[in-house]
Amino acid sequence: MYPTATELPVRAYENVNESTKNAQQDAILSPRFYTTDFAKIDALKIKTEHQQMWDDILAEFRRDPNKNHFKRNEEFDVDLSTMDPELREQFVEFLVSSVTAEFSGCILYAEIKKRIKNPEVRELFGFMSRDEGRHAGFINHTLNDFDVAVDLSFLTKAKKYTFFQPKFIYYATYLSEKIGYARYVTIFRNFEKQPDKRFHPIFKWFENWCLDEFRHGEAFAVLMRSNPELLEGRNKLWIRFFLLAVFCTMYVRDHARAPFFKHMGIDVDDYDRRVITLTNQISRQVFPDTVDTESEAFWALMDRMWRNTDAMRKAEAAGGFLSKVKVVLLKGANALTFVQLYLRPPHRQALPADVRMQPVW
């Protein structure tokens, strides 16, 4: 009666719906699909001192702790027609962005598994593709309840693929998995304190769900620590870039959705500070340089980036020559703000001997 979402619910549309069109877009803040240099991934190695940790991670994936988690039950038999129209629109937008991000990981990991021969690494990416497929399917079932499910089969063929060097895949994906954990667990803890604000049952699944994200991040942490050239020299500059890119993207996107967070009883400023600070702290397990989130100057620059972006959207909506000029100037202001963030002294730390962490937050 309540099917498991381990298979991706894909449908073929002659004319795709708005959700699929939105998921297909490649705007700056939208989740993207990626391809990479598979031969370089095939050359990854696991050092002897990390082999036991790697074996433990693979054993955990084989046990599949969330095998029976992503199943719908009677709690999903809710009357969605009574949902506030504004909240409905914001919730659907949140789900479309989420399903695109999860499905992007599923496709990338599956392609890596298909294209490499290294048995240990190949097995890992197969497991992670399985997990992300479950996540995407579970979200898409909820979108289907609103009759706006994303056509994932169409998306696979129609969405543009961005080429990323493998090391960029590791940095960005590690951060997306860890920040995904921090976001989901923070929302779940919020609803534990304010159950009356939980307007949809899907949020009850977030606690176990975020453990998948954490586990994926752990695997990337061991991979990078076992290939230390990824964390040395000029790569430290790339790491700082990706930290800031992920944090800025989240901050701007969340503040654009402030009313949605308000519906959940969450102050978006507090939420983003918590999530970014937690992700930054977690990433010290693998990155020798991280961001100084203790400084109010850092948050002032983040807020400036959001306000510039908000003004840019309003100018674009207004139209006209002067508005176009304003948009160009605001884009330049955001570029300068990012440079100011980048040039701030990083937080430096010695990497811990034990790579693995526990999701205790």
FENCOR-V555916 format. One record per pair of residues at least 24 apart in sequence whose ideal C-beta (glycine too) atoms are under 10 Angstrom apart, sorted by the first residue. I is the first residue (numbers start at 1). J is the second residue. D is the distance in Angstrom with one decimal. If there is no record, write none. Layout:
i:j:d
I:J:D
I:J:D
This chain:
i:j:d
1:72:8.9
1:73:8.9
1:74:8.6
1:77:9.8
2:71:6.2
2:72:4.2
2:73:5.2
2:74:7.2
2:75:9.3
2:76:7.0
2:77:8.9
2:141:9.6
3:71:7.6
3:72:6.8
3:137:9.6
3:141:7.8
4:67:9.3
4:68:7.8
4:69:9.3
4:70:6.3
4:71:4.6
4:72:7.9
4:134:8.3
4:137:8.6
4:138:8.8
4:141:9.6
5:69:9.8
5:70:4.8
5:71:7.2
5:72:7.1
5:133:8.9
5:134:6.0
5:135:8.4
5:136:8.5
5:137:3.9
5:138:3.9
5:139:8.3
5:140:7.7
5:141:5.3
5:142:9.2
6:67:8.2
6:68:9.5
6:70:6.6
6:71:8.8
6:130:8.0
6:131:9.9
6:133:7.3
6:134:5.3
6:137:6.7
6:138:8.9
7:133:7.7
7:134:8.7
7:137:6.2
8:99:9.8
8:102:10.0
8:103:7.5
8:106:7.5
8:132:9.9
8:133:5.5
8:134:8.8
8:136:6.1
8:137:4.8
8:138:10.0
8:140:7.2
8:152:5.4
8:153:8.1
8:156:9.6
9:136:9.1
9:137:5.8
9:138:9.6
9:140:5.3
9:141:6.2
9:143:9.3
9:144:6.7
9:149:6.6
9:150:9.4
9:151:9.7
9:152:7.6
9:153:9.7
10:103:9.7
10:136:9.8
10:137:9.1
10:140:8.3
10:149:9.0
10:150:8.9
10:151:6.5
10:152:4.4
10:153:3.8
10:154:7.9
10:155:8.6
10:156:8.2
11:140:9.8
11:144:9.2
11:149:7.2
11:150:9.5
11:151:5.6
11:152:8.4
11:153:7.1
11:154:8.3
12:151:7.1
12:153:6.1
12:154:6.9
13:149:10.0
13:151:5.1
13:153:9.1
13:154:6.4
16:150:8.7
16:151:5.4
16:154:5.5
16:155:8.7
16:158:8.0
17:143:9.7
17:147:8.4
17:148:6.0
17:149:7.9
17:150:8.0
17:151:7.2
17:154:9.8
18:92:9.2
18:96:9.0
18:148:7.0
18:150:9.9
19:92:6.9
19:93:9.1
19:95:8.4
19:96:5.1
19:99:8.5
19:100:9.6
19:140:9.3
19:143:6.3
19:144:10.0
19:146:8.7
19:147:9.5
19:148:4.4
19:149:6.9
19:150:4.9
19:151:8.3
20:96:8.6
20:100:9.7
20:148:8.8
20:149:8.4
20:150:5.1
20:151:4.5
20:152:8.5
20:153:9.9
20:154:5.9
20:155:6.4
20:158:8.3
20:159:9.6
21:96:9.8
21:150:9.5
21:151:9.7
21:154:9.8
21:155:10.0
21:158:9.4
22:92:9.1
22:93:7.5
22:96:5.4
22:97:8.4
22:100:8.4
22:148:9.5
22:150:8.4
23:96:5.5
23:97:8.0
23:99:7.0
23:100:4.4
23:101:9.7
23:103:8.2
23:104:9.7
23:143:10.0
23:150:4.9
23:151:8.6
23:152:8.5
23:154:9.3
23:155:5.7
23:158:9.4
23:159:7.4
24:100:8.7
24:150:9.0
24:151:9.4
24:154:8.0
24:155:6.2
24:158:5.5
24:159:5.2
24:160:8.5
25:100:9.2
25:159:8.7
25:160:9.7
26:159:7.4
26:160:5.5
26:161:9.9
26:162:7.9
28:249:7.9
28:252:9.0
28:253:9.7
28:309:9.2
28:331:9.9
28:334:9.9
29:97:8.7
29:248:9.6
29:249:5.7
29:250:9.2
29:252:6.5
29:253:5.0
29:256:8.0
29:309:8.6
30:96:9.6
30:97:7.2
30:100:7.1
30:101:9.1
30:159:9.7
30:249:9.7
30:253:9.2
31:96:9.5
31:97:6.3
31:98:8.4
31:99:9.0
31:100:4.4
31:101:3.9
31:102:8.6
31:103:8.5
31:104:5.3
31:105:9.1
31:159:9.5
31:176:8.9
31:249:9.8
32:100:8.6
32:101:9.0
32:104:6.5
32:108:9.9
32:159:8.0
32:160:7.8
32:161:8.0
32:162:5.0
32:164:9.0
32:172:9.8
33:100:8.6
33:103:8.4
33:104:5.1
33:105:9.7
33:107:6.1
33:108:7.3
33:111:9.8
33:155:8.1
33:156:8.2
33:158:10.0
33:159:5.0
33:160:7.0
33:161:4.8
33:162:6.9
34:104:6.9
34:105:9.1
34:107:8.4
34:108:5.2
34:111:9.0
34:161:6.4
34:162:5.4
34:163:7.4
34:164:5.1
34:168:8.8
34:169:6.6
34:172:8.4
34:173:8.7
35:107:9.3
35:108:7.6
35:111:7.0
35:112:9.6
35:115:9.6
35:161:4.7
35:162:7.4
35:163:5.5
35:164:7.6
35:169:9.5
36:108:7.7
36:111:8.5
36:112:7.5
36:115:9.2
36:161:9.7
36:162:9.6
36:163:6.8
36:164:5.4
36:165:6.8
36:166:5.3
36:167:9.5
36:168:8.1
36:169:5.3
36:170:9.8
37:115:9.9
37:163:8.3
37:164:8.9
37:165:6.5
37:166:5.6
37:167:9.7
37:169:9.2
38:111:7.8
38:112:6.4
38:113:10.0
38:114:8.7
38:115:3.9
38:116:5.6
38:117:9.8
38:166:8.3
39:115:8.5
39:116:8.1
39:166:9.1
40:116:9.6
40:165:7.7
40:166:4.5
40:167:8.2
40:169:9.6
41:112:5.9
41:115:8.1
41:116:5.6
41:118:7.8
41:121:6.8
41:122:9.4
41:125:8.3
41:166:5.1
41:169:7.9
41:170:9.0
41:223:9.3
42:112:9.0
42:115:7.9
42:116:4.1
42:117:6.0
42:118:5.1
42:121:7.4
42:122:8.4
42:166:9.7
43:116:9.1
43:118:7.8
43:121:9.5
43:166:9.1
43:227:8.9
44:116:8.8
44:118:6.5
44:120:8.8
44:121:5.4
44:124:9.8
44:166:8.3
44:170:9.2
44:223:6.0
44:224:9.5
44:226:7.6
44:227:5.9
44:230:9.4
45:118:8.5
45:120:9.5
45:121:9.1
45:223:9.3
45:226:6.4
45:227:6.5
46:118:9.5
46:120:6.5
46:121:8.3
46:222:7.3
46:223:7.8
46:225:9.7
46:226:4.9
46:227:8.7
47:222:9.3
47:225:8.0
47:226:4.5
47:227:8.2
47:228:8.5
48:226:9.4
49:225:9.3
49:226:8.4
49:353:8.7
49:355:9.5
50:221:9.8
50:222:5.5
50:223:8.9
50:225:6.2
50:226:4.6
50:227:9.8
50:355:6.5
50:356:9.7
51:120:9.4
51:222:9.5
51:226:8.6
52:356:9.9
53:218:8.5
53:219:9.8
53:221:9.1
53:222:5.4
53:225:8.7
53:226:8.9
53:354:8.0
53:355:5.7
53:356:5.5
54:120:6.9
54:121:9.6
54:124:8.6
54:219:8.2
54:222:5.4
54:223:8.3
54:226:7.4
54:355:9.3
55:120:8.8
56:218:9.4
56:222:9.3
56:356:7.5
57:120:9.9
57:124:7.6
57:127:9.4
57:215:7.3
57:216:9.7
57:218:6.0
57:219:5.3
57:221:9.3
57:222:6.4
57:223:9.7
57:355:9.7
57:356:7.9
58:120:6.9
58:121:10.0
58:123:6.3
58:124:6.5
58:127:7.8
58:219:8.4
60:127:9.2
60:211:10.0
60:215:6.4
60:218:8.7
60:219:9.4
61:123:7.8
61:124:6.9
61:126:8.8
61:127:3.9
61:128:7.8
61:130:8.6
61:131:8.2
61:212:9.7
61:215:7.2
61:216:9.3
61:219:7.9
62:123:8.5
62:127:7.6
64:127:7.9
64:130:8.1
64:131:8.6
64:134:10.0
64:212:9.9
65:208:7.7
65:211:7.0
65:212:8.3
65:215:8.2
66:131:7.3
66:134:7.4
66:135:9.5
66:205:9.5
66:208:5.6
66:209:7.3
66:211:7.1
66:212:5.8
66:215:9.2
67:130:9.6
67:134:9.0
69:134:8.2
69:138:9.0
69:205:6.8
69:207:9.7
69:208:4.9
69:209:7.2
69:211:9.2
69:212:8.7
70:131:9.3
70:133:9.8
70:134:4.7
70:135:7.4
70:137:7.3
70:138:4.5
70:139:9.7
70:141:9.1
70:205:7.1
70:208:8.8
70:209:7.8
70:212:9.5
71:138:8.7
71:205:9.3
72:138:7.9
72:141:6.4
72:142:8.6
72:145:9.4
72:201:8.5
72:202:9.2
72:205:9.4
73:201:8.2
73:204:9.8
74:201:9.3
75:200:9.4
75:201:4.0
75:202:9.2
75:204:7.1
75:205:9.8
76:141:8.1
76:142:7.7
76:145:7.0
76:200:8.8
76:201:5.7
76:202:8.0
77:145:9.7
77:201:9.3
78:145:8.2
78:199:9.2
78:200:7.2
78:201:6.8
80:142:9.7
80:145:6.1
80:146:6.3
80:147:9.6
80:199:10.0
80:200:8.4
83:146:8.9
83:199:7.0
83:200:8.3
83:263:9.9
84:199:8.5
84:263:7.6
86:259:6.8
86:260:8.9
86:263:8.3
87:199:6.7
87:200:9.5
87:259:8.2
87:260:7.3
87:262:9.7
87:263:5.1
87:264:9.5
88:146:7.1
88:148:9.8
88:199:9.7
89:259:9.8
89:260:9.1
90:257:6.3
90:258:9.8
90:259:6.3
90:260:3.8
90:261:9.1
90:262:9.7
90:263:7.2
91:142:9.0
91:143:9.6
91:146:8.3
91:199:7.7
91:200:6.9
91:202:9.4
91:260:6.9
91:263:8.2
91:264:9.7
92:142:9.3
92:143:6.8
92:146:5.9
92:148:5.8
93:256:9.7
93:257:7.4
93:260:7.8
94:139:9.6
94:253:9.9
94:257:6.9
94:260:6.2
94:261:9.7
95:139:5.5
95:140:8.3
95:142:6.1
95:143:5.3
95:146:8.3
95:148:8.6
95:149:9.6
95:150:8.7
95:200:9.4
95:202:8.3
96:139:8.7
96:140:9.5
96:143:7.0
96:148:7.8
96:149:9.7
96:150:6.2
97:139:9.8
97:253:7.8
97:257:9.2
98:135:8.1
98:136:8.5
98:138:10.0
98:139:5.4
98:140:9.8
98:142:9.6
98:143:9.5
98:180:9.2
98:183:9.7
98:184:9.9
98:202:9.8
99:135:8.2
99:136:5.2
99:137:8.7
99:138:9.0
99:139:4.2
99:140:5.3
99:141:9.9
99:142:8.8
99:143:6.7
99:149:8.6
99:150:5.4
99:152:7.7
99:155:9.2
100:136:8.4
100:139:9.4
100:150:7.1
100:152:9.2
100:155:7.4
100:159:8.2
101:132:8.9
101:135:9.0
101:136:8.6
101:139:9.5
101:176:7.3
101:180:8.0
102:131:9.0
102:132:5.1
102:133:8.1
102:134:8.7
102:135:4.2
102:136:4.1
102:137:8.7
102:138:8.7
102:139:6.5
102:140:9.1
102:152:10.0
102:180:8.9
102:213:9.8
103:132:7.1
103:133:7.8
103:135:8.5
103:136:4.1
103:137:8.9
103:139:8.8
103:140:8.3
103:150:7.8
103:152:5.6
103:155:6.8
103:156:8.1
103:159:9.3
104:132:8.1
104:136:8.8
104:155:9.2
104:159:8.5
104:161:9.7
104:162:9.9
104:173:9.8
104:176:9.2
105:129:7.6
105:131:8.5
105:132:4.0
105:133:8.9
105:135:8.2
105:136:8.3
105:173:7.2
105:176:7.7
105:177:8.3
105:180:9.4
105:213:9.7
105:216:8.1
106:130:8.3
106:131:8.3
106:132:3.8
106:133:4.5
106:134:8.7
106:135:7.9
106:136:5.7
106:137:9.1
106:152:8.9
106:156:9.7
107:132:8.4
107:133:9.1
107:136:9.4
107:152:9.1
107:155:8.8
107:156:6.3
107:159:9.1
107:161:8.8
108:132:8.6
108:161:9.1
108:164:9.2
108:169:7.5
108:173:7.9
109:133:8.9
109:173:8.9
109:216:8.9
111:161:9.5
112:166:9.3
112:169:8.6
120:223:10.0
121:219:9.4
121:223:7.6
124:216:9.1
124:219:5.6
124:220:9.4
124:222:9.5
124:223:8.2
125:219:9.1
127:212:9.9
127:215:9.0
127:216:8.9
127:219:8.5
128:173:9.1
128:177:8.8
128:212:8.6
128:215:8.6
128:216:5.4
128:219:7.1
128:220:9.3
130:212:9.8
131:209:9.5
131:212:4.8
131:213:8.7
131:215:8.0
131:216:7.0
132:177:9.7
132:212:8.3
132:213:9.5
132:216:8.2
134:209:9.1
134:212:8.1
135:180:9.2
135:205:9.7
135:209:6.8
135:212:7.1
135:213:8.6
138:202:7.7
138:205:7.2
138:209:8.1
139:202:7.6
141:202:9.2
142:200:7.4
142:201:8.9
142:202:5.3
142:205:10.0
145:200:9.2
145:202:9.6
165:238:9.1
166:227:9.9
166:230:8.8
167:224:8.6
167:227:9.0
167:229:9.0
167:230:5.3
167:231:9.5
167:235:6.6
167:238:7.0
167:239:9.2
167:242:9.7
168:238:7.1
168:241:9.4
168:242:7.2
169:220:9.0
170:220:5.7
170:221:9.5
170:223:6.6
170:224:5.6
170:227:8.7
170:230:6.4
170:231:9.7
170:235:10.0
170:239:9.8
170:242:9.5
170:286:9.4
171:220:8.8
171:224:8.2
171:230:8.2
171:231:9.6
171:235:8.5
171:238:6.5
171:239:5.8
171:240:9.8
171:241:8.5
171:242:4.3
171:243:8.2
171:245:9.4
171:246:8.9
171:283:9.6
171:286:9.5
171:287:8.3
172:220:9.9
172:242:5.5
172:243:10.0
172:245:7.9
172:246:7.0
173:216:7.8
173:217:8.4
173:219:9.8
173:220:6.1
173:242:9.9
174:216:8.4
174:217:5.5
174:218:9.3
174:219:8.9
174:220:4.0
174:221:6.5
174:223:8.7
174:224:7.0
174:239:9.8
174:242:8.8
174:246:9.8
174:282:9.7
174:283:7.5
174:285:9.8
174:286:6.9
174:287:8.6
175:217:8.2
175:220:9.1
175:239:9.3
175:242:6.1
175:243:6.7
175:245:8.7
175:246:4.6
175:247:8.6
175:250:9.9
175:279:6.9
175:280:9.7
175:282:9.5
175:283:6.7
175:287:9.0
176:213:8.4
176:216:9.0
176:217:8.6
176:220:9.8
176:242:9.7
176:246:6.8
176:249:9.9
176:250:9.7
176:279:9.7
177:210:9.8
177:212:8.6
177:213:4.9
177:214:7.3
177:215:8.3
177:216:4.2
177:217:3.9
177:218:8.6
177:219:8.6
177:220:6.8
177:221:9.5
177:279:9.9
178:213:7.2
178:214:7.2
178:216:8.7
178:217:4.3
178:218:9.1
178:220:8.8
178:221:8.7
178:246:9.3
178:278:8.6
178:279:5.2
178:280:9.4
178:281:9.8
178:282:5.1
178:283:6.3
178:285:9.2
178:286:9.5
178:357:9.4
179:213:8.4
179:217:9.0
179:246:6.1
179:247:8.1
179:249:9.7
179:250:6.5
179:275:6.6
179:276:7.8
179:278:8.6
179:279:4.5
179:280:9.5
179:282:8.8
179:283:9.1
180:209:9.0
180:210:6.9
180:212:8.8
180:213:4.0
180:214:8.5
180:216:8.4
180:217:8.3
180:275:9.8
180:279:9.2
181:209:9.2
181:210:4.6
181:211:7.6
181:212:8.6
181:213:4.2
181:214:4.3
181:215:9.0
181:216:8.8
181:217:6.7
181:275:9.5
181:278:8.6
181:279:8.1
181:282:7.8
181:359:6.6
181:361:8.2
182:210:8.1
182:213:8.7
182:214:9.1
182:250:9.7
182:274:7.7
182:275:4.5
182:276:8.0
182:277:8.8
182:278:4.5
182:279:4.8
182:280:9.4
182:281:9.4
182:282:7.3
182:359:9.9
182:361:7.4
183:210:7.9
183:213:8.7
183:250:7.9
183:254:9.0
183:271:8.4
183:272:9.5
183:274:9.6
183:275:5.4
183:276:10.0
183:278:9.4
183:279:8.7
184:208:9.6
184:209:5.8
184:210:3.6
184:211:9.1
184:212:9.4
184:213:6.7
184:214:9.4
184:275:9.7
185:209:9.3
185:210:4.7
185:211:8.8
185:213:8.9
185:214:8.5
185:274:10.0
185:275:9.1
185:278:8.5
185:359:7.4
185:361:5.8
186:210:9.1
186:266:8.3
186:270:9.6
186:271:6.4
186:272:9.7
186:274:5.6
186:275:5.6
186:278:7.6
186:361:8.2
187:261:9.1
187:264:6.9
187:266:7.4
187:271:8.2
187:275:9.3
189:274:9.5
189:361:8.2
190:261:9.4
190:264:6.6
190:265:6.5
190:266:5.6
190:267:10.0
190:270:9.9
190:271:8.0
190:274:9.7
191:264:7.5
191:265:8.2
191:266:9.5
193:265:8.3
194:264:8.0
194:265:4.5
194:266:8.7
195:265:9.9
196:265:8.2
197:262:9.7
197:263:7.5
197:264:5.5
197:265:3.8
197:266:8.2
198:264:7.9
198:265:9.0
199:263:6.6
199:264:7.5
199:265:10.0
200:264:9.9
203:264:8.2
207:359:9.7
210:359:7.4
210:361:9.4
211:359:5.9
213:359:9.1
214:282:8.5
214:357:8.0
214:358:8.7
214:359:4.4
214:361:9.4
215:359:8.4
217:279:9.5
217:282:7.5
217:283:8.7
217:285:8.9
217:286:8.8
217:357:8.6
217:359:9.5
218:282:10.0
218:285:8.6
218:286:9.6
218:355:7.8
218:356:6.0
218:357:6.8
218:358:9.5
218:359:9.1
220:286:7.8
221:282:9.2
221:283:8.7
221:285:5.6
221:286:4.4
221:287:9.3
221:355:5.4
221:356:7.7
221:357:7.8
222:285:9.8
222:286:8.6
222:355:5.3
222:356:7.6
223:286:9.3
223:355:9.8
224:285:9.7
224:286:5.3
224:287:8.5
224:355:8.9
225:285:8.3
225:286:5.9
225:351:7.1
225:352:9.5
225:353:9.8
225:355:4.9
226:355:8.5
228:288:9.8
228:351:8.9
230:286:9.2
231:286:7.0
231:287:6.9
231:288:5.9
231:289:9.1
231:351:7.7
232:288:8.0
235:287:9.9
235:288:9.6
235:289:10.0
236:287:8.2
236:288:6.3
236:289:5.1
236:346:8.2
236:348:9.3
237:289:8.6
237:342:8.7
237:346:9.8
239:283:8.8
239:286:9.1
239:287:5.2
239:288:7.8
239:289:6.1
239:290:8.4
239:346:9.1
240:287:8.5
240:289:5.6
240:290:8.1
240:291:7.4
240:341:9.3
240:342:6.5
240:343:9.8
240:344:9.4
240:346:5.8
241:338:9.1
241:342:6.8
242:283:9.9
242:287:9.2
243:276:9.5
243:279:8.7
243:280:7.2
243:283:7.0
243:287:7.3
243:289:8.2
243:290:6.5
243:291:5.4
243:341:9.7
243:342:9.6
243:346:8.7
244:291:6.6
244:298:9.7
244:301:9.8
244:302:9.3
244:305:10.0
244:338:6.7
244:339:10.0
244:341:5.3
244:342:6.0
244:344:9.2
245:338:8.2
245:341:9.9
245:342:9.7
246:276:8.8
246:279:7.9
246:283:9.7
247:272:8.5
247:275:9.1
247:276:5.1
247:277:9.8
247:279:7.7
247:280:7.7
247:291:6.9
247:293:8.5
247:298:9.3
247:302:7.3
247:305:10.0
247:341:8.6
248:276:9.6
248:301:9.2
248:302:6.7
248:305:5.8
248:306:8.8
248:309:9.4
248:334:8.7
248:337:8.6
248:338:6.6
248:341:7.3
249:305:9.9
250:275:7.1
250:276:6.9
250:279:8.8
250:302:9.7
251:275:9.4
251:276:7.1
251:299:9.0
251:302:4.9
251:303:8.1
251:305:7.0
251:306:6.0
251:309:9.5
252:302:8.4
252:305:6.1
252:306:5.1
252:307:9.7
252:308:9.0
252:309:4.9
252:310:8.5
252:334:8.9
253:306:9.3
253:309:9.2
254:306:8.8
255:302:9.2
255:303:8.3
255:305:9.4
255:306:4.5
255:307:8.7
255:309:8.2
255:310:7.5
256:306:7.9
256:309:7.4
256:310:7.2
256:313:7.7
258:306:9.7
268:306:9.7
269:299:8.6
269:302:9.8
269:303:8.3
269:306:9.8
272:299:9.0
272:302:7.9
272:303:9.8
272:306:9.4
273:299:6.9
273:302:9.2
274:361:9.5
276:302:8.2
278:361:6.2
280:347:7.9
281:347:9.6
281:357:9.9
281:361:9.3
282:357:6.6
282:359:9.2
282:361:8.5
284:347:7.9
284:348:9.7
284:349:5.4
284:350:9.5
284:351:7.9
284:352:8.0
284:357:9.6
285:349:9.8
285:351:7.4
285:352:6.2
285:354:8.6
285:355:6.3
285:356:8.0
285:357:5.4
286:351:7.0
286:352:9.2
286:355:7.1
286:357:9.6
287:346:9.3
287:347:9.6
287:348:9.9
287:349:8.6
287:351:8.2
288:346:8.9
288:347:9.9
288:348:6.5
288:349:6.8
288:350:7.8
288:351:6.1
289:345:9.6
289:346:4.1
289:347:7.1
289:348:5.6
289:349:8.2
290:346:6.4
290:347:4.8
290:348:8.1
290:349:7.3
291:341:8.1
291:342:9.8
291:344:7.8
291:346:6.6
291:347:6.6
292:344:6.2
292:345:6.6
292:346:6.7
292:347:5.0
292:348:9.9
293:347:8.1
294:347:8.1
295:344:7.4
295:345:9.3
295:347:9.7
297:340:9.0
297:341:9.5
297:344:7.3
298:340:9.8
298:341:7.0
298:344:6.5
300:337:9.8
300:340:9.9
301:336:10.0
301:337:5.5
301:338:8.5
301:340:5.7
301:341:5.1
301:344:8.0
302:337:8.5
302:341:7.5
303:337:9.7
304:333:7.9
304:334:8.4
304:336:9.6
304:337:5.3
304:340:8.8
304:341:9.6
305:333:8.7
305:334:5.5
305:335:9.9
305:336:9.9
305:337:4.9
305:338:7.1
305:340:9.7
305:341:8.0
306:334:9.5
306:337:9.8
307:333:9.6
307:334:9.8
307:337:9.8
308:332:9.4
308:333:5.0
308:334:4.8
308:335:9.8
308:336:9.5
308:337:6.8
309:333:9.8
309:334:6.6
309:337:10.0
